[in-house]
Amino acid sequence: MAARPKETIDEISDAALKPVLPAPRIRSLDLMRTPHPVRTLAWMLVLILLVFVLSLAFVPWQQSVTGVGRVIVFSPMDRPQNVEAQIPGRLLSWRVVEGQEVKAGETIVELSDIDSKFLDGDQYSRLQSQRQYQESSRSEAEAREAAILGQLADLEGSRNVAIPAAEQRVRQAEDRIRLAEQNVEQARQNVTTADLNLKRLRELFGKGLRSQRDLELGELDIVSARTRLESMLAALEVAKRDLDVARLDLTKVVNDTSAQLNALRAARASVRETIAKVNSDLLKLDVDIQNVRLRTDQRIVRAPRDGKVVRVLKVGPGETVKAGDVLAVLAPETRDQAVELLLSGYDAPLVSVGRQVRLNFAGWPALQFVGWPSIAVGTFAGRVKVMDAVDDGQSRFRIIVEPDHEEIRAGREDAWPPLDQLRPGAEVNGWVMLDTVSLGWELWRQFNAFPPTVERGGGNEKDGARRGK
């Protein structure tokens, strides 16, 4: 090491030997004092801490649960629907292209039927001709029925006359029997009288008081009386047989007319059966005609309602389709809008119908302050309309949110974007607004991983919604 110069060592020694003088007192006190900027910073920190503590106690915070989902159409009649082939067939021609607006009843596609039962092009006219023939058969059968009804009426009239006539003949035969019985009684009396007269004549003839001639006349009278009695008895037998014949004739008239009436009624029943069969055939033909007519109409696939053809799912002419195959998808014209959100099983019990919801649609920039929805930018207001009672199989529960029409009409909220911008299927983030608590409570809840609190009782949904505005 090189030696220092002599002059430098001497100077250092002289300086070390000099007494050290103490610093002035006022300089030491100044160094011990806190600088002014530090004091200001401390006061600011104390003030910030005080403001923070007061904020935790008094600043409100609205709790919420989040869900993701998509835009839907709430009305089932207005949702996108499939246009299906109603019959098996072969494509003939498309009348629309994708994105085309169509009106209800407008032709979308034409098909040709491939069912063997409907290949005959003249089947409709042939069935109409068969129906005309059946109607002619029915008219003829009805005419036969009318003729039989006339015969029935005539035969019943004849029966009403023939039976009383036969009954009168029976009564006449009975009268003749009574007359014959009276004649027989008279003839017996005559025989008795003639017999007594003959006895008297014989006594007188034996005494010689009457002549032989008188006796012979008396014998002749008794013979005549007996002959007349036998004749009257024979007439009585004839009268009795006539009564039997008359009664048989009455029975015959009754039975014959009944048989004829029954035959006519059977003929009428047969005609009625024919008419019923013809009517049944006509009904079957009407069904066949209606089926053919509807089958012909089903070859033309028409738009069920006004809307836009979203996509065409089948290729060009010649492709074979089955009944139920989807040919195209149609999005009906509608103003109905809704949102379908999925909530976890932990959050679903906190949500009820009527809760306010803030929505962020995909494609719309938004700044959402969860705890202070009133200062959110780019979000839209909604209300819980429906909440599913069961999950979707993955412990998620669906809620349907509709626009908050009351707030929108009052001008406090913006209307949802139109359907040409907010299309069904667009992604959505949603925050279901719950009850309002203090900021400190919310932080304590978040630190401890506790679920949000929801008051129970009537009107809480409306109160919670009101506090979230």
Buried (B, 14 or more C-beta within 10 A) or exposed (E): EEEEEEEEEEEEEEEEEEEEEEEEEEEEEEEEEEEEEEEEEEEEEEEEEEEEEEEBEEBBBBBBBBBEBBBBBBEEEBBBBEBBBBBBBBBBEBBBEEEEEBEEEEBBBBBBBBEEEBEEEEBBEEBEEBBEEBEEBBEBBBEBBEBBEEBBEEBEEEBEEBBEEBBEBBEBBBEBBEBBBEBBEBBBEBBEEBBEBBEEBBEBBEEEEBEEEBBEBBBEBBEEBBEBBEEBBEBBEBBBEBBEEBBEBBEEBBEEBEEBBEEBEEBBEBBBEBBEBBEEBBEEBEEBBEBBEEBBEBBBBBBBBBBBBBEBEBEEEEEBBEEEBBBBBBBBBBEBBBBBBBBBEEBBEBBBEBBBBBBBBEEBEBEBEBBEBEEBEEBBBBBBBBBBEEBEEEEBBBBBBBBBEEBBEEEEBEEBBEBEEBEBEBEBBBBBBBBBBBBBBBEEBEEEEEEBEBEEEEEBBEBBBEBBB
